[in-house]
């Protein structure tokens, strides 16, 4: 069984490698489901990590329906990852009705040619998972990362088992809440791989900061935060 660790830093990736992980999915900001890592982090990972590395290509948090500018960024990130010599890409695009955006996902798969392509947990939002599985296999996607459309992969085991039974070319990669106390459930289910972060929180400050830098209003999935031109124009008009 392949153990893929979702690593959010060089320190996490090194700990995963030293712990015996088989592969890294590199990303940042796990609290919002992950976004594309910075070029600096990617460079450090290439210098210090010897196991295969798949890079998450997701330009922002929120939904998986992207503007033209978002999509252009995603394509540039894939080309950057190819130039750096990474082993795989983790990405995907949905329509607003929670179906696979086949056209745009195909563009990403084609652009990543030569690298393994994992369709990420946007799969857990699709309304017809078996139809989505067929579509992704037709596109040449190698792996589908999914919790079985539940809040954890353990709860999603019934669908995960159905997907694994129906899949002919895609590896079904269970992910979401996998821990030492439940990982054997997936080994018993004969899954070829599992995905986990293995995160523990370590306190590095001696006291709590005076104000929080986290903003709850930004943690939304039904809306995307975008700078509003009219607001900027108003501010400029008031002070210039």
C-alpha positions as CSV (number, residue, x, y, z in Angstrom):
1,X,0.0,0.0,0.0
2,X,1.3,3.4,-1.0
3,X,1.3,6.0,1.8
4,X,0.9,9.5,0.4
5,X,1.4,12.3,2.8
6,X,-0.1,15.8,2.3
7,X,2.8,18.0,3.4
8,X,2.4,21.7,4.0
9,X,6.1,22.6,4.5
10,X,9.6,21.4,4.0
11,X,9.6,20.3,7.7
12,X,6.4,18.2,7.1
13,X,7.8,16.7,4.0
14,X,11.1,15.7,5.7
15,X,9.2,14.2,8.6
16,X,7.0,12.2,6.1
17,X,10.0,11.0,4.2
18,X,11.9,10.0,7.3
19,X,8.8,8.2,8.6
20,X,8.7,6.0,5.6
21,X,6.1,7.7,3.4
22,X,6.1,6.6,-0.3
23,X,5.0,9.9,-1.8
24,X,4.3,13.6,-1.0
25,X,1.4,15.7,-2.1
26,X,2.8,19.2,-1.7
27,X,0.5,22.0,-0.8
28,X,0.0,25.0,1.5
29,X,-2.9,26.0,3.8
30,X,-4.4,22.7,4.8
31,X,-7.1,24.6,6.7
32,X,-8.9,25.5,3.5
33,X,-8.3,22.2,1.7
34,X,-4.9,23.2,0.3
35,X,-3.6,25.7,-2.3
36,X,-0.7,25.7,-4.7
37,X,2.7,25.9,-2.8
38,X,5.0,28.8,-3.3
39,X,8.0,28.5,-5.8
40,X,10.3,28.9,-2.8
41,X,8.8,25.9,-1.1
42,X,8.9,23.8,-4.3
43,X,12.5,24.6,-4.8
44,X,13.4,23.6,-1.2
45,X,11.4,20.3,-1.6
46,X,13.3,19.4,-4.8
47,X,16.6,20.0,-3.0
48,X,15.8,17.9,0.1
49,X,13.1,15.2,-0.8
50,X,14.0,12.1,-2.8
51,X,10.6,10.3,-2.8
52,X,8.1,11.1,-5.6
53,X,6.3,14.5,-5.2
54,X,2.9,15.5,-6.6
55,X,2.0,19.2,-6.4
56,X,-1.4,20.6,-5.7
57,X,-2.5,23.1,-8.4
58,X,-5.3,25.1,-6.8
59,X,-4.9,28.8,-7.1
60,X,-7.2,29.8,-4.2
61,X,-9.5,28.5,-1.6
62,X,-13.3,28.3,-2.0
63,X,-15.0,26.5,-4.9
64,X,-13.6,24.6,-7.8
65,X,-15.2,26.7,-10.6
66,X,-12.5,29.0,-11.9
67,X,-12.4,32.3,-13.7
68,X,-10.3,32.7,-16.8
69,X,-7.5,34.4,-14.8
70,X,-7.6,31.6,-12.2
71,X,-7.4,29.0,-15.0
72,X,-4.5,30.8,-16.7
73,X,-2.6,30.7,-13.3
74,X,-3.3,27.0,-13.0
75,X,-1.9,26.3,-16.4
76,X,1.2,28.3,-15.7
77,X,1.7,26.5,-12.4
78,X,1.5,23.1,-14.2
79,X,4.2,24.2,-16.7
80,X,6.3,25.5,-13.8
81,X,6.0,22.1,-12.0
82,X,7.0,20.3,-15.2
83,X,10.0,22.5,-15.6
84,X,11.1,21.7,-12.0
85,X,10.8,18.0,-12.6
86,X,8.0,17.0,-10.3
87,X,6.3,13.6,-10.6
88,X,2.7,14.5,-10.6
89,X,-0.1,17.1,-10.5
90,X,-3.1,17.2,-8.3
91,X,-5.9,19.4,-9.7
92,X,-9.3,19.5,-11.3
93,X,-12.2,21.8,-12.3
94,X,-16.0,21.6,-11.7
95,X,-19.0,23.4,-13.3
96,X,-21.3,25.4,-11.1
97,X,-23.8,22.5,-11.1
98,X,-21.2,20.2,-9.5
99,X,-20.4,18.2,-12.6
100,X,-16.9,17.7,-13.9
101,X,-15.7,20.5,-16.2
102,X,-14.5,18.0,-18.8
103,X,-13.1,20.5,-21.2
104,X,-11.0,22.4,-18.7
105,X,-9.9,19.3,-16.8
106,X,-8.8,17.8,-20.1
107,X,-6.7,20.9,-20.8
108,X,-4.9,20.4,-17.5
109,X,-4.4,16.7,-18.0
110,X,-3.0,17.3,-21.5
111,X,-0.8,20.1,-20.2
112,X,0.6,17.8,-17.5
113,X,1.3,15.0,-20.0
114,X,4.2,12.9,-18.8
115,X,3.3,13.5,-15.1
116,X,0.7,11.5,-13.1
117,X,-2.5,13.4,-12.7
118,X,-4.7,13.1,-9.6
119,X,-8.2,14.6,-9.6
120,X,-8.5,16.1,-6.1
121,X,-11.3,16.2,-3.6
122,X,-13.4,18.4,-5.8
123,X,-14.7,14.9,-6.6
124,X,-16.5,14.9,-3.3
125,X,-18.8,17.6,-4.5
126,X,-19.9,15.9,-7.7
127,X,-23.6,14.7,-7.7
128,X,-23.1,11.6,-9.8
129,X,-19.8,10.0,-8.7
130,X,-20.0,6.9,-10.9
131,X,-20.5,9.1,-14.0
132,X,-17.6,11.3,-12.9
133,X,-15.4,8.3,-12.5
134,X,-16.1,7.3,-16.1
135,X,-15.4,10.8,-17.4
136,X,-12.1,11.0,-15.5
137,X,-11.0,7.6,-16.7
138,X,-11.7,8.7,-20.3
139,X,-9.6,11.8,-19.7
140,X,-6.6,9.7,-18.6
141,X,-6.7,10.7,-15.0
142,X,-4.5,8.2,-13.0
143,X,-5.9,8.8,-9.5
144,X,-9.0,10.1,-7.8
145,X,-8.5,11.5,-4.3
146,X,-11.8,11.2,-2.4
147,X,-13.3,10.8,1.1
148,X,-16.2,8.9,-0.4
149,X,-18.2,12.1,-0.3
150,X,-18.3,12.0,3.5
151,X,-16.6,14.1,6.2
152,X,-14.1,11.3,6.6
153,X,-12.9,8.4,4.5
154,X,-14.0,6.0,7.1
155,X,-17.6,7.2,6.9
156,X,-17.2,7.2,3.1
157,X,-16.0,3.6,2.9
158,X,-19.2,2.3,1.2
159,X,-18.9,4.6,-1.8
160,X,-15.1,4.2,-1.8
161,X,-15.5,0.4,-2.2
162,X,-18.0,0.9,-5.0
163,X,-15.7,3.3,-6.8
164,X,-12.8,0.9,-6.4
165,X,-14.9,-2.0,-7.8
166,X,-16.1,0.1,-10.8
167,X,-12.7,1.7,-11.6
168,X,-10.7,0.1,-14.4
169,X,-7.8,2.5,-14.9
170,X,-8.0,5.0,-12.0
171,X,-6.6,4.3,-8.6
172,X,-9.1,5.3,-5.9
173,X,-7.1,7.1,-3.2
174,X,-9.0,7.4,0.1
175,X,-8.2,10.6,2.0
176,X,-9.8,12.5,4.9
177,X,-9.3,11.7,8.6
178,X,-7.1,8.7,8.1
179,X,-5.1,7.9,11.2
180,X,-3.2,5.0,12.9
181,X,-6.4,3.8,14.5
182,X,-8.4,3.4,11.3
183,X,-5.8,2.9,8.5
184,X,-6.1,-0.9,8.6
185,X,-9.7,-0.6,7.5
186,X,-8.3,0.5,4.1
187,X,-5.7,-2.2,4.0
188,X,-8.5,-4.7,4.6
189,X,-10.5,-3.1,1.8
190,X,-7.5,-3.7,-0.5
191,X,-7.0,-0.1,-1.5
192,X,-3.7,0.5,-3.2
193,X,-3.0,3.7,-1.5
194,X,-4.1,6.1,1.2
195,X,-3.7,9.9,1.7
196,X,-3.2,11.6,5.0
197,X,-1.4,14.5,6.6
198,X,-0.3,13.1,9.9
199,X,-0.6,16.6,11.3
200,X,0.1,17.3,15.0
201,X,0.1,20.9,16.4
202,X,3.2,22.1,18.2
203,X,3.0,25.3,20.2
204,X,6.0,27.5,19.4
205,X,5.0,30.7,21.1
206,X,5.2,31.2,24.9
207,X,1.9,33.2,25.0
208,X,-1.1,33.8,22.7
209,X,-0.9,36.8,20.3
210,X,-2.8,39.9,21.1
211,X,-5.1,39.8,18.0
212,X,-5.8,36.9,15.6
213,X,-4.7,37.1,12.0
214,X,-7.4,34.5,11.0
215,X,-10.6,36.0,9.5
216,X,-13.6,33.8,9.7
217,X,-15.4,35.5,6.8
218,X,-12.7,34.3,4.4
219,X,-13.4,30.6,5.2
220,X,-16.3,30.2,2.7
221,X,-16.9,27.7,0.0
222,X,-20.1,29.1,-1.6
223,X,-18.3,32.4,-2.5
224,X,-14.9,33.5,-3.6
225,X,-13.1,36.6,-2.2
226,X,-12.1,39.0,-5.0
227,X,-10.9,42.6,-4.8
228,X,-13.7,44.8,-5.9
229,X,-12.7,47.5,-8.5
230,X,-15.4,50.0,-7.4
231,X,-14.2,49.8,-3.8
232,X,-10.6,50.6,-4.8
233,X,-11.8,53.3,-7.1
234,X,-13.7,54.9,-4.3
235,X,-10.8,54.8,-1.9
236,X,-8.4,56.2,-4.6
237,X,-10.9,59.0,-5.3
238,X,-11.2,59.9,-1.6
239,X,-7.5,60.2,-0.9
240,X,-5.8,61.1,-4.1
